[in-house]
């Protein structure tokens, strides 16, 4: 009987040892899991980033300058006054219109000054950089934001409520776990002190026996509660609160960025306007410089004609003097070069006056009709009336002459035709488009389509010339020669990003500009009127070539109704 009792006691002791070991083992495993969980989620870092971003965006935002609204109204009044001046047809009405314009210009100038002073005090550039930094940071965490739809004005308030509740709950659960484990650590320390025989201790038996089960149970419960807590996973309501707050702050960022861009754009525009007003605050622009140039041109033309007469007399004289003739030719060449220089100066003066007439002084053409500013503006600077054939040392061109004889000369190192006669720009455009189609089909981008590389044969046949093989396509595409009159032939995508390789689409943009330029030249120098239907078709074609995206290819251009209807 006694032996059986001892056996049972041993079994009980063994079971108790096993149970205690298992409890501590399970607790240790769960504590290790909890440690890993806390290391992976040291806190609500994503929501911390979002909260910080909300504070930066909302609390440090820049508002529109007070003068900005008045500025827009003042610009509207000024633009209206300028439009009335542009539309004026009689000199008698100019006085009242100019007085009215000057009045609203004074209001605008004062408003511009107020706006510029306000804008200069705003840290616009720094704020733009900060908003870009915040936007990039949030996008990296939460992904791209959709700007469509309204998440409501309560988005930030709901997010703050969720964050507060979550923070409180998280702190409560973690504090409970930390306290339970700390109590178990204190008990363990007491056990160590009690069983250390080499040192005196005040820890008694009751300190290591009483409540140990309760301590262990409390630690197990609190660790399990934190591990099983849904805090690490957001429910739908919580996810929506965070998502709405994120989208709301991104909308605020976009709105403020738009405002800041508008402020910067208006600042540059109004700074330029202020400079123009300072230039003309004590005087009004006049074509006096142009008249002086024209006077010099008339004098040089008279000198040139007289020297040409003298040259003819020397050549017809009986005592033929080659030395004097050559000397006279040199004088003629020098006079001609000086004349061409003055004509170049005349063109610059016209460009200045045209810019003023297009901008702050639309009354100039009507105030000074003798300057003939309208003709220069209407032709886009293509027509230069100071030039005539008598100025050149011209020779006939038999290969291009038909009923109307053509002559050519050398001007600034190039052979040029001196008389532009009516031609069919339809057939010219057709042949050039075919040339581009062939190049593009062969995988070649011309990248240098300009007036120097497009030739007219037999009055109507267009031919695409070769390009500068020394330059790369990128260099050719943005070369200074890529202009036709005052029209840039460089495609917008090449102007926006330096170093962008040209494509066949860039050729088609240059082609469209050339077609437009040739049309303007044809209208300016010819009395032939293009049929209205064909004019509409040309405009339709140009609208599909002179665009930033979706430009017609050469093959699509050839299939356009503008060319098909003329075949």
C-alpha positions as CSV (number, residue, x, y, z in Angstrom):
1,X,0.0,0.0,0.0
2,X,2.8,2.4,1.0
3,X,4.6,1.5,-2.2
4,X,1.6,2.4,-4.3
5,X,1.3,5.8,-2.6
6,X,5.0,6.6,-3.3
7,X,4.5,5.6,-6.9
8,X,1.5,7.9,-7.2
9,X,3.4,10.8,-5.6
10,X,6.2,10.4,-8.1
11,X,3.7,10.4,-10.9
12,X,2.0,13.6,-9.5
13,X,5.4,15.3,-9.1
14,X,6.3,14.4,-12.7
15,X,3.0,15.7,-14.0
16,X,3.4,18.9,-12.0
17,X,7.0,19.4,-13.4
18,X,5.8,18.7,-16.9
19,X,2.8,21.2,-16.6
20,X,5.0,24.0,-15.2
21,X,7.6,23.5,-17.9
22,X,5.0,23.5,-20.6
23,X,3.4,26.7,-19.3
24,X,6.7,28.5,-19.2
25,X,7.6,27.1,-22.6
26,X,4.3,28.3,-24.2
27,X,4.7,31.6,-22.6
28,X,8.3,32.0,-23.8
29,X,7.2,31.2,-27.4
30,X,4.4,33.7,-27.3
31,X,6.6,36.4,-25.8
32,X,9.1,35.8,-28.6
33,X,6.3,36.1,-31.2
34,X,5.2,39.3,-29.5
35,X,8.7,40.7,-29.6
36,X,8.9,40.1,-33.3
37,X,5.5,41.7,-33.8
38,X,6.5,44.8,-31.9
39,X,9.8,45.0,-33.9
40,X,7.9,44.9,-37.2
41,X,5.3,47.4,-36.0
42,X,7.1,49.8,-33.6
43,X,4.1,52.1,-33.8
44,X,1.6,53.5,-36.3
45,X,4.4,54.8,-38.6
46,X,2.2,55.2,-41.7
47,X,-0.4,57.1,-39.7
48,X,2.4,59.1,-38.1
49,X,3.6,60.1,-41.5
50,X,0.1,61.0,-42.6
51,X,-0.5,63.0,-39.5
52,X,2.7,64.9,-39.9
53,X,1.9,65.6,-43.6
54,X,-1.6,66.9,-42.7
55,X,-0.1,69.3,-40.2
56,X,2.4,70.6,-42.7
57,X,-0.2,71.0,-45.5
58,X,-3.0,72.6,-43.4
59,X,-1.0,74.7,-40.9
60,X,1.6,76.1,-43.2
61,X,-0.5,76.8,-46.3
62,X,0.0,80.0,-48.4
63,X,-3.2,81.9,-49.2
64,X,-3.7,84.0,-52.4
65,X,-2.4,87.6,-52.1
66,X,-5.1,90.1,-51.2
67,X,-4.4,92.0,-54.4
68,X,-4.8,89.0,-56.6
69,X,-8.5,89.2,-57.1
70,X,-8.3,93.0,-57.8
71,X,-5.5,92.2,-60.2
72,X,-7.6,89.9,-62.3
73,X,-10.4,92.5,-62.5
74,X,-7.9,95.3,-63.4
75,X,-6.4,93.1,-66.2
76,X,-9.9,92.4,-67.6
77,X,-10.6,96.1,-67.8
78,X,-7.2,96.8,-69.4
79,X,-7.6,94.0,-71.9
80,X,-11.1,95.3,-72.9
81,X,-9.7,98.8,-73.4
82,X,-6.8,97.5,-75.5
83,X,-9.3,95.4,-77.6
84,X,-11.3,98.6,-78.3
85,X,-8.2,100.3,-79.5
86,X,-7.3,97.4,-81.8
87,X,-10.7,97.5,-83.3
88,X,-10.7,101.2,-83.8
89,X,-10.7,102.2,-87.5
90,X,-10.7,106.0,-87.4
91,X,-8.2,108.4,-86.0
92,X,-10.9,110.6,-84.6
93,X,-12.0,108.0,-82.1
94,X,-8.5,107.3,-80.8
95,X,-8.3,110.2,-78.4
96,X,-11.1,109.1,-76.1
97,X,-10.1,105.4,-76.4
98,X,-6.4,106.2,-75.5
99,X,-7.6,108.3,-72.5
100,X,-9.8,105.5,-71.3
101,X,-6.9,103.0,-71.8
102,X,-4.5,105.2,-69.9
103,X,-6.9,105.5,-67.0
104,X,-7.4,101.8,-66.6
105,X,-3.7,101.2,-67.2
106,X,-3.0,103.5,-64.2
107,X,-5.3,101.4,-62.0
108,X,-3.7,98.3,-63.3
109,X,-0.2,99.6,-62.6
110,X,-1.0,100.4,-59.0
111,X,-2.7,97.0,-58.5
112,X,0.3,95.3,-60.1
113,X,2.7,97.1,-57.7
114,X,0.6,95.9,-54.7
115,X,0.5,92.4,-55.9
116,X,4.2,92.2,-56.6
117,X,5.0,93.5,-53.1
118,X,2.7,90.9,-51.5
119,X,4.1,88.1,-53.7
120,X,7.7,88.9,-53.0
121,X,7.0,88.4,-49.3
122,X,5.7,84.9,-49.8
123,X,8.1,81.9,-49.7
124,X,6.5,80.4,-52.8
125,X,9.4,78.5,-54.1
126,X,10.2,76.9,-50.7
127,X,6.6,76.0,-50.2
128,X,6.4,74.4,-53.7
129,X,9.5,72.3,-52.9
130,X,8.0,71.2,-49.5
131,X,4.7,70.3,-51.0
132,X,6.4,68.2,-53.7
133,X,8.4,66.5,-51.0
134,X,5.3,65.7,-48.9
135,X,3.4,64.5,-52.0
136,X,6.2,62.2,-53.0
137,X,6.6,60.8,-49.5
138,X,2.8,60.1,-49.1
139,X,2.7,58.5,-52.6
140,X,5.6,56.2,-51.7
141,X,3.6,55.0,-48.6
142,X,0.0,54.9,-49.8
143,X,0.4,54.8,-53.6
144,X,-1.0,57.2,-56.2
145,X,-4.1,59.3,-55.1
146,X,-7.2,59.7,-57.2
147,X,-8.3,63.3,-57.5
148,X,-11.8,62.4,-58.6
149,X,-14.7,62.7,-56.2
150,X,-15.0,64.5,-52.9
151,X,-14.2,62.6,-49.7
152,X,-16.1,65.1,-47.6
153,X,-15.1,68.0,-45.3
154,X,-15.0,65.7,-42.2
155,X,-12.2,63.5,-43.5
156,X,-9.5,65.0,-41.3
157,X,-11.8,65.0,-38.2
158,X,-12.8,61.4,-38.7
159,X,-9.2,60.4,-39.2
160,X,-8.1,62.2,-36.0
161,X,-10.9,60.5,-34.0
162,X,-9.8,57.1,-35.3
163,X,-6.2,57.8,-34.6
164,X,-6.9,58.9,-31.0
165,X,-9.1,55.9,-30.3
166,X,-6.5,53.5,-31.8
167,X,-3.7,55.1,-29.9
168,X,-5.5,54.9,-26.6
169,X,-6.5,51.2,-27.2
170,X,-2.9,50.3,-28.3
171,X,-1.4,52.0,-25.3
172,X,-3.8,50.2,-23.0
173,X,-3.2,46.8,-24.3
174,X,0.6,47.2,-24.4
175,X,0.7,48.7,-20.9
176,X,-1.2,45.7,-19.6
177,X,1.2,43.2,-21.2
178,X,4.3,45.2,-20.0
179,X,3.0,45.3,-16.4
180,X,2.2,41.5,-16.4
181,X,5.6,40.6,-17.8
182,X,7.4,43.0,-15.4
183,X,5.6,41.4,-12.4
184,X,6.8,38.0,-13.7
185,X,10.4,39.4,-14.0
186,X,10.3,40.7,-10.4
187,X,9.1,37.2,-9.2
188,X,12.0,35.6,-11.1
189,X,14.5,38.0,-9.6
190,X,13.2,37.1,-6.1
191,X,13.6,33.4,-6.9
192,X,17.2,34.1,-7.9
193,X,17.9,36.0,-4.7
194,X,16.2,33.4,-2.5
195,X,18.2,30.5,-3.9
196,X,21.5,32.3,-3.8
197,X,23.1,30.9,-0.6
198,X,26.3,33.0,-0.8
199,X,24.4,36.3,-0.2
200,X,22.0,37.5,2.5
201,X,18.5,38.2,1.3
202,X,15.3,39.5,2.7
203,X,13.2,37.4,0.2
204,X,11.2,34.8,2.1
205,X,9.5,31.6,1.1
206,X,6.1,33.3,0.9
207,X,7.6,35.9,-1.6
208,X,8.4,33.2,-4.1
209,X,5.4,30.9,-3.5
210,X,2.4,33.1,-3.0
211,X,0.6,34.3,-6.2
212,X,3.0,32.7,-8.7
213,X,0.2,31.0,-10.5
214,X,-1.7,34.2,-10.7
215,X,1.4,36.0,-12.1
216,X,1.9,33.4,-14.7
217,X,-1.8,33.3,-15.6
218,X,-1.9,37.2,-15.9
219,X,1.2,37.2,-18.2
220,X,-0.3,34.4,-20.4
221,X,-3.6,36.3,-20.7
222,X,-2.1,39.7,-21.5
223,X,0.4,38.3,-24.0
224,X,-2.3,36.4,-25.7
225,X,-4.6,39.5,-25.8
226,X,-2.0,41.6,-27.5
227,X,-1.1,38.9,-30.0
228,X,-4.7,38.3,-30.9
229,X,-5.6,42.0,-30.9
230,X,-7.0,43.3,-34.2
231,X,-4.8,46.4,-33.9
232,X,-2.4,45.2,-36.4
233,X,-5.2,44.9,-39.0
234,X,-7.5,47.7,-39.9
235,X,-11.1,47.0,-40.4
236,X,-13.1,48.6,-43.3
237,X,-14.1,51.6,-41.3
238,X,-10.6,52.3,-40.2
239,X,-9.2,51.8,-43.7
240,X,-11.7,54.2,-45.1
241,X,-10.8,56.8,-42.5
242,X,-7.1,56.6,-43.4
243,X,-7.8,56.5,-47.2
244,X,-10.1,59.5,-47.0
245,X,-7.6,61.5,-45.0
246,X,-4.8,60.6,-47.5
247,X,-6.9,61.6,-50.5
248,X,-8.1,64.8,-48.8
249,X,-4.5,66.0,-48.0
250,X,-3.4,65.2,-51.6
251,X,-6.3,67.3,-52.9
252,X,-5.2,70.1,-50.6
253,X,-1.6,69.7,-51.9
254,X,-2.8,69.8,-55.6
255,X,-5.0,72.8,-54.9
256,X,-2.2,74.8,-53.2
257,X,0.3,73.8,-55.9
258,X,-2.1,75.2,-58.5
259,X,-2.5,78.4,-56.5
260,X,1.3,78.8,-56.1
261,X,1.9,78.1,-59.8
262,X,-0.7,80.8,-60.6
263,X,1.0,83.2,-58.3
264,X,4.4,82.5,-59.9
265,X,3.0,82.9,-63.4
266,X,1.2,86.1,-62.5
267,X,4.4,87.4,-60.8
268,X,6.5,86.9,-63.9
269,X,3.8,88.3,-66.2
270,X,3.3,91.4,-64.1
271,X,7.0,92.0,-63.5
272,X,7.4,92.1,-67.3
273,X,4.4,94.5,-67.5
274,X,5.9,96.7,-64.8
275,X,9.2,96.9,-66.8
276,X,7.3,97.9,-70.0
277,X,5.4,100.6,-68.1
278,X,8.7,101.9,-66.6
279,X,10.2,102.1,-70.0
280,X,7.4,104.2,-71.4
281,X,6.3,106.1,-68.2
282,X,7.8,109.4,-69.3
283,X,7.3,109.1,-73.1
284,X,5.3,107.2,-75.7
285,X,6.7,104.9,-78.3
286,X,7.0,106.4,-81.8
287,X,8.4,105.2,-85.1
288,X,11.0,108.0,-85.2
289,X,13.8,105.4,-85.4
290,X,12.1,103.7,-88.2
291,X,11.7,106.9,-90.1
292,X,15.4,107.7,-89.6
293,X,16.3,104.3,-91.0
294,X,13.9,104.8,-94.0
295,X,15.6,108.1,-94.7
296,X,19.0,106.5,-94.8
297,X,17.7,103.8,-97.1
298,X,16.3,106.4,-99.5
299,X,19.6,108.2,-99.5
300,X,21.5,104.9,-100.1
301,X,19.2,103.9,-102.9
302,X,19.8,107.2,-104.6
303,X,23.5,106.7,-104.2
304,X,23.3,103.2,-105.6
305,X,21.3,104.3,-108.6
306,X,23.7,107.1,-109.4
307,X,26.8,104.9,-109.1
308,X,25.1,102.3,-111.3
309,X,24.5,105.1,-113.9
310,X,28.2,106.1,-113.5
311,X,29.2,102.5,-114.0
312,X,27.1,102.2,-117.2
313,X,28.6,105.5,-118.5
314,X,32.2,104.2,-117.9
315,X,31.4,100.9,-119.7
316,X,29.9,102.8,-122.7
317,X,32.7,105.3,-122.9
318,X,35.0,105.2,-125.9
319,X,38.2,105.4,-123.7
320,X,37.4,102.2,-121.8
321,X,39.0,102.4,-118.3
322,X,38.9,99.0,-116.6
323,X,40.5,100.3,-113.4
324,X,37.9,102.9,-112.9
325,X,35.1,100.5,-113.8
326,X,36.4,98.0,-111.2
327,X,36.7,100.8,-108.6
328,X,33.1,101.8,-109.3
329,X,31.9,98.2,-109.0
330,X,33.6,98.1,-105.5
331,X,31.8,101.4,-104.6
332,X,28.5,99.9,-105.8
333,X,29.1,96.6,-103.8
334,X,29.9,98.7,-100.7
335,X,26.8,100.9,-101.1
336,X,24.7,97.8,-101.7
337,X,26.0,96.1,-98.5
338,X,25.4,99.2,-96.5
339,X,21.9,99.4,-97.9
340,X,21.2,95.8,-97.0
341,X,22.4,96.5,-93.5
342,X,20.0,99.4,-93.2
343,X,17.2,97.3,-94.5
344,X,18.0,94.7,-91.8
345,X,17.8,97.6,-89.3
346,X,14.5,98.6,-90.8
347,X,13.2,95.1,-90.2
348,X,14.3,95.2,-86.6
349,X,12.5,98.5,-86.1
350,X,9.4,97.0,-87.6
351,X,9.6,94.0,-85.3
352,X,9.9,96.3,-82.3
353,X,6.9,98.4,-83.4
354,X,4.9,95.3,-84.3
355,X,5.6,93.9,-80.8
356,X,4.4,97.1,-79.3
357,X,1.3,97.2,-81.5
358,X,0.5,93.6,-80.5
359,X,1.1,94.4,-76.8
360,X,0.8,97.7,-74.9
361,X,0.4,100.2,-77.8
362,X,-2.2,98.9,-80.3
363,X,-2.9,102.4,-81.4
364,X,0.5,102.8,-83.2
365,X,-0.6,101.7,-86.7
366,X,-3.5,104.1,-86.7
367,X,-1.5,107.0,-85.1
368,X,1.3,106.6,-87.7
369,X,-0.2,105.2,-90.9
370,X,2.8,106.5,-92.9
371,X,4.9,103.8,-91.0
372,X,2.8,101.1,-92.6
373,X,3.1,98.9,-89.5
374,X,-0.1,96.9,-90.5
375,X,1.5,95.6,-93.7
376,X,4.5,94.2,-91.8
377,X,2.2,92.6,-89.2
378,X,-0.2,91.1,-91.7
379,X,2.6,89.5,-93.7
380,X,4.3,88.2,-90.6
381,X,7.4,90.1,-91.5
382,X,7.7,88.4,-94.9
383,X,7.2,91.4,-97.1
384,X,10.0,94.0,-97.1
385,X,9.0,96.8,-99.4
386,X,12.4,98.6,-99.3
387,X,13.8,95.8,-101.4
388,X,13.6,95.9,-105.2
389,X,15.4,94.1,-108.1
390,X,17.4,97.2,-109.0
391,X,19.4,96.8,-105.8
392,X,20.8,93.5,-106.9
393,X,23.3,92.4,-109.5
394,X,20.7,90.1,-111.1
395,X,20.9,87.5,-113.9
396,X,18.1,85.6,-115.7
397,X,17.2,82.0,-114.8
398,X,16.3,80.3,-118.1
399,X,15.6,77.0,-116.4
400,X,12.8,78.4,-114.3
401,X,11.5,81.1,-116.5
402,X,8.2,80.6,-118.4
403,X,5.8,83.3,-119.4
404,X,7.1,85.4,-116.5
405,X,11.0,85.7,-116.6
406,X,12.7,85.0,-113.3
407,X,16.1,86.5,-112.2
408,X,18.4,85.5,-109.4
409,X,21.4,86.9,-107.6
410,X,23.8,86.1,-104.8
411,X,22.7,87.5,-101.5
412,X,24.7,86.8,-98.3
413,X,26.4,83.8,-99.8
414,X,23.2,82.3,-101.2
415,X,21.6,82.4,-104.7
416,X,18.0,83.7,-104.4
417,X,15.1,84.3,-106.8
418,X,14.2,87.9,-106.8
419,X,10.6,87.7,-107.8
420,X,8.1,85.3,-106.1
421,X,5.4,84.5,-108.6
422,X,2.0,82.9,-107.9
423,X,2.4,79.1,-107.6
424,X,0.3,76.2,-106.4
425,X,1.1,75.6,-102.7
426,X,-1.1,72.5,-103.0
427,X,1.2,70.7,-105.4
428,X,4.3,72.0,-103.5
429,X,3.0,70.5,-100.3
430,X,2.0,67.3,-102.0
431,X,5.5,66.7,-103.5
432,X,7.2,67.5,-100.2
433,X,4.8,65.1,-98.3
434,X,5.7,62.4,-100.7
435,X,9.4,63.0,-100.1
436,X,8.9,62.7,-96.3
437,X,6.8,59.6,-96.8
438,X,9.7,57.9,-98.6
439,X,12.2,59.0,-96.0
440,X,10.1,57.9,-93.0
441,X,9.3,54.5,-94.7
442,X,13.1,54.0,-94.9
443,X,13.4,54.8,-91.2
444,X,15.0,58.2,-91.8
445,X,14.1,61.3,-89.9
446,X,15.0,64.5,-91.9
447,X,15.1,66.7,-88.8
448,X,16.1,69.8,-90.8
449,X,13.0,70.7,-92.9
450,X,13.2,74.4,-93.5
451,X,13.1,76.9,-96.4
452,X,16.7,76.3,-97.2
453,X,16.0,72.6,-97.8
454,X,12.7,72.8,-99.7
455,X,13.1,73.7,-103.4
456,X,10.5,74.6,-106.1
457,X,11.0,73.2,-109.6
458,X,9.0,74.4,-112.6
459,X,6.9,76.7,-110.3
460,X,4.9,74.0,-108.5
461,X,7.0,70.9,-107.9
462,X,8.4,70.6,-104.4
463,X,11.6,68.8,-103.6
464,X,13.1,68.0,-100.2
465,X,16.8,68.7,-100.1
466,X,19.5,67.0,-98.0
467,X,20.5,68.0,-94.6
468,X,23.8,68.8,-92.8
469,X,25.5,65.4,-92.4
470,X,28.1,66.9,-90.0
471,X,25.4,67.5,-87.4
472,X,23.5,64.9,-85.4
473,X,19.6,64.8,-85.8
474,X,19.3,66.4,-82.3
475,X,21.6,69.3,-83.4
476,X,19.8,69.7,-86.8
477,X,16.4,69.7,-85.2
478,X,17.0,72.7,-83.0
479,X,19.4,74.6,-85.3
480,X,18.9,78.4,-85.6
481,X,18.0,77.9,-89.3
482,X,14.8,76.1,-88.3
483,X,12.6,79.1,-88.9
484,X,10.4,80.4,-91.7
485,X,10.0,84.1,-91.5
486,X,9.0,84.6,-87.9
487,X,7.6,81.1,-87.5
488,X,9.7,78.5,-85.5
489,X,9.8,75.1,-87.2
490,X,10.9,73.2,-84.1
491,X,8.3,70.8,-82.8
492,X,7.0,71.6,-79.3
493,X,8.3,68.3,-77.8
494,X,11.9,69.3,-78.8
495,X,11.6,72.7,-77.3
496,X,10.2,71.4,-74.0
497,X,13.0,68.8,-73.3
498,X,16.5,69.6,-74.5
499,X,18.3,66.7,-76.1
500,X,15.1,64.8,-77.2
501,X,15.8,62.9,-80.4
502,X,13.7,64.1,-83.3
503,X,11.1,61.7,-84.8
504,X,9.1,61.6,-88.0
505,X,6.3,63.4,-86.1
506,X,8.7,66.3,-85.7
507,X,9.2,66.4,-89.4
508,X,5.5,66.6,-89.9
509,X,5.2,69.5,-87.5
510,X,7.9,71.4,-89.5
511,X,6.1,70.5,-92.7
512,X,2.8,71.9,-91.3
513,X,4.6,75.2,-90.4
514,X,6.1,75.4,-93.8
515,X,2.8,74.9,-95.5
516,X,1.3,77.6,-93.3
517,X,4.2,79.9,-94.1
518,X,4.0,79.3,-97.8
519,X,0.3,80.0,-97.7
520,X,0.8,83.3,-95.9
521,X,3.5,84.3,-98.4
522,X,1.3,83.4,-101.3
523,X,-1.6,85.6,-99.9
524,X,0.7,88.5,-99.1
525,X,2.3,88.6,-102.6
526,X,-0.4,87.5,-104.9
527,X,-3.8,88.8,-106.0
528,X,-5.0,85.3,-106.5
529,X,-7.8,84.3,-104.1
530,X,-7.9,80.8,-102.8
531,X,-11.4,79.2,-103.1
532,X,-13.2,79.2,-99.7
533,X,-13.7,75.5,-99.7
534,X,-10.1,74.7,-100.4
535,X,-9.1,77.3,-97.7
536,X,-11.2,75.5,-95.1
537,X,-9.6,72.2,-96.1
538,X,-6.2,73.6,-95.7
539,X,-7.1,74.9,-92.2
540,X,-8.4,71.5,-91.3
541,X,-5.2,69.8,-92.5
542,X,-3.1,72.3,-90.5
543,X,-5.1,71.7,-87.4
544,X,-4.1,68.0,-87.6
545,X,-0.4,68.8,-88.2
546,X,0.3,71.7,-85.8
547,X,-0.7,69.8,-82.6
548,X,1.3,68.5,-79.7
549,X,0.0,64.9,-79.9
550,X,-1.8,62.8,-82.5
551,X,0.0,64.4,-85.4
552,X,-0.7,63.1,-88.9
553,X,1.9,60.9,-90.5
554,X,3.2,61.6,-94.0
555,X,1.0,58.8,-95.5
556,X,-2.1,60.1,-93.6
557,X,-1.3,63.6,-94.8
558,X,-1.3,62.5,-98.5
559,X,-4.6,60.8,-97.9
560,X,-6.1,64.0,-96.5
561,X,-9.1,65.6,-98.3
562,X,-7.0,68.8,-99.0
563,X,-4.8,66.9,-101.4
564,X,-7.3,64.4,-102.7
565,X,-9.8,67.1,-103.7
566,X,-7.1,68.9,-105.8
567,X,-6.0,65.9,-107.8
